[in-house]
Amino acid sequence: MKRLEKFLRPYRRESILAPLFKLLEVVFDLMVPVVVAQIIDVGVAKNDRGYIVEMFFVLLLMAAVGLLCSFTAQFFAAKASVGFATSVRQAMFDHIQGLSFTELDTLGTDTLITRLTDDVNQVQNGINMGLRLLLRSPFVVIGAMVMAFTINVRCALIFVVTVPILFVVVFSIMLISIPLFKKVQAGLDCVTGLTRENLTGVRVIRAFCREEQSVEEFEEGNRELTRLNEFVGRISALLNPLTYVLINGATVLLIARAGVQVNIGNLQQGQVVALYNYMAQIIVELIKLASLIITLNKSMACADRVAGILDVKSSMEYKVAAEQMKNEQINADQRKYETDGENDQADSNLAVEFNHVTFTYEGAGASSLSDITFRAKKGQTIGIIGGTGSGKSTLVSLIPRFYDPQEGTVKVNGINAKDYPQGELCSEIGVVQQRSILFKGSIRDNLKWGNDQASDEDLWKAITIAQAKDVVEAKPGKLDFEVEQNGRNLSGGQKQRLTIARALVSKPEILILDDSLSALDFATDAALRKAIGELEGNVTTFLVSQRISGIRQADKILVMEDGELAGQGTHEELMETCETYQEIYYSQFPEERPAAVKSSKETGKDLDKADKMTEKAEKGAAE
């Protein structure tokens, strides 16, 4: 909780005033038994109705002032807790936006959603309750004990013995409960993850008739969460019975001792009632304190989890300013020019350069990319093909620096990707990923993610290139058509074309299409590739595809196999030199397989490797 203290500092005044007004309320509450005692010992004993009425109005005035103090304390507590939660939630969201893909993959979407919603709400509730009751309840307990001493010392000794025992019981249960509440929150994460997975994949579940298995899996996770909650609940439930037993036992002793004092004339009847009322106040406040402790336990566990997210540091470091990078590059270029002018001129024409790049995902046992080296010149179209899991998407994810390689360097426009200031590299690259994501809002709003200053003319131009003109024109309102969350009211092909248009609006120097044409028919696919090839400027395009036809005309084709670069070159070159590419090609165009190759296959020569590659390519093509 200390790590989140800084978010409460702007509300220091409210955090002081809330408990202060609660303490004022407590003062009036502690005076009530004294006034009641006076009514009994003076008004009732002497049959003085005027005094009784006078004390009655005093009680009403004290209640009104106490109520006003309570409302004021609630106002300040709510203002502080809501403001704190707002600041924490915003800080978490901003922090998450700054994390690299590595941290996002490690933490997981479900965990982050739970931290931003449920955990922050629990901390907010804990602060609200804490500001109002954390000081109030102990102050009432201690105040009642002090007031008991002002009435009768012998009877007050019962309070002295009872209260410390109650505190020991309460805090012992609290210390046991805190670690268990952390486990409960972890169990909630698991159930949230299962819920999200099942709801997002409900169509796949039904397609494979896996409803019963999904229900059983959810029930198992839910049962485990329920078991944890019940276990913690049993321990927390001990609090009220134990405190009631102690308080009631103390009350019996108090009445017995007070009765003796009344008989010998050391205590009046009204004072006995006052002592009993103080004991009753202690009972009520300890019940409140018990509930408060349970709430605070949950809040502290959630606060640790929230702070844990804020403590996560991005594994990527960025240059502070673009000017610094440019100066360094100018100096580097100058040195390079002085030593080798011809090489400098050649490098200036390179859009992307991979130099012995090796990359492994966090927690993965094997490398996803191993010793990848290639060059892509400006204006070239680079096709990337390979079987499922061969590393195609991983390779293109290193270009906009979604991840950093463990070995080797990735250069964009002759500059190491790590030397770009944050955000500048992405502004030069347009990325269309495998999963088409659109956000709630109009088509215009979604397309302007690429460039918020783009005119409608720019939008329509990008839409036309992306072969989405007919889609937008058919929608009511056209550019103003409202897209539902995740693009639920659009087909897969329509979403793909609009996401491509969004990338084109930014007029990128490098365009990456990561298998983002898979939902398009062959005619639309061909028209789109032709339009992209005719883009204005010197745009370098990376096409990741499972289909040979999608990359056949590329200036250079990279063939991936198990994270390694099996070959690179034009289609014609690879058909002569790359066996992996040949097998992928013949798996998709079996009628073009040469007779000699067919005969070789029938006789079993090199059968194992060919079959494996064909099977992998067919799976990729089917996807």
HELIX and SHEET records of a PDB file:
HELIX    1   1 LYS A    2  PHE A    7  5                                   6    
HELIX    2   2 ARG A    9  TYR A   11  5                                   3    
HELIX    3   3 ARG A   12  GLN A   38  1                                  27    
HELIX    4   4 ILE A   39  VAL A   44  3                                   6    
HELIX    5   5 ARG A   49  GLN A   97  1                                  49    
HELIX    6   6 PHE A  101  LEU A  107  1                                   7    
HELIX    7   7 THR A  109  THR A  114  1                                   6    
HELIX    8   8 ARG A  115  ASP A  119  3                                   5    
HELIX    9   9 VAL A  120  MET A  129  1                                  10    
HELIX   10  10 GLY A  130  LEU A  134  3                                   5    
HELIX   11  11 ARG A  136  ILE A  151  1                                  16    
HELIX   12  12 VAL A  153  THR A  200  1                                  48    
HELIX   13  13 VAL A  202  ALA A  207  1                                   6    
HELIX   14  14 GLU A  211  ALA A  237  1                                  27    
HELIX   15  15 LEU A  239  ASN A  263  1                                  25    
HELIX   16  16 GLN A  269  ASP A  311  1                                  43    
HELIX   17  17 ALA A  322  THR A  339  1                                  18    
HELIX   18  18 GLY A  341  ASP A  347  1                                   7    
HELIX   19  19 LYS A  392  SER A  397  1                                   6    
HELIX   20  20 ALA A  417  ASP A  419  5                                   3    
HELIX   21  21 GLU A  424  GLU A  428  1                                   5    
HELIX   22  22 ILE A  443  LEU A  447  1                                   5    
HELIX   23  23 ASP A  456  ILE A  465  1                                  10    
HELIX   24  24 LYS A  469  GLU A  473  1                                   5    
HELIX   25  25 LYS A  478  ASP A  480  5                                   3    
HELIX   26  26 GLN A  485  GLY A  487  5                                   3    
HELIX   27  27 GLY A  492  VAL A  505  1                                  14    
HELIX   28  28 PHE A  522  GLY A  533  1                                  12    
HELIX   29  29 ILE A  548  ILE A  551  1                                   4    
HELIX   30  30 HIS A  571  THR A  577  1                                   7    
HELIX   31  31 GLU A  579  GLN A  588  1                                  10    
HELIX   32  32 PRO A  590  GLU A  592  5                                   3    
HELIX   33  33 ALA A  595  THR A  603  1                                   9    
HELIX   34  34 LEU A  607  ALA A  622  1                                  16    
SHEET    1   A 4 LEU A 369  LYS A 377  0                                        
SHEET    2   A 4 LEU A 350  PHE A 359 -1                                        
SHEET    3   A 4 GLU A 407  VAL A 412 -1                                        
SHEET    4   A 4 ILE A 415  ASN A 416 -1                                        
SHEET    1   B 6 ILE A 429  VAL A 432  0                                        
SHEET    2   B 6 ILE A 510  ASP A 514  1                                        
SHEET    3   B 6 THR A 540  VAL A 544  1                                        
SHEET    4   B 6 THR A 381  GLY A 386  1                                        
SHEET    5   B 6 LYS A 556  GLU A 561  1                                        
SHEET    6   B 6 GLU A 564  GLY A 569 -1                                        
SHEET    1   C 2 GLY A 441  SER A 442  0                                        
SHEET    2   C 2 GLU A 482  VAL A 483 -1                                        
END                                                                             
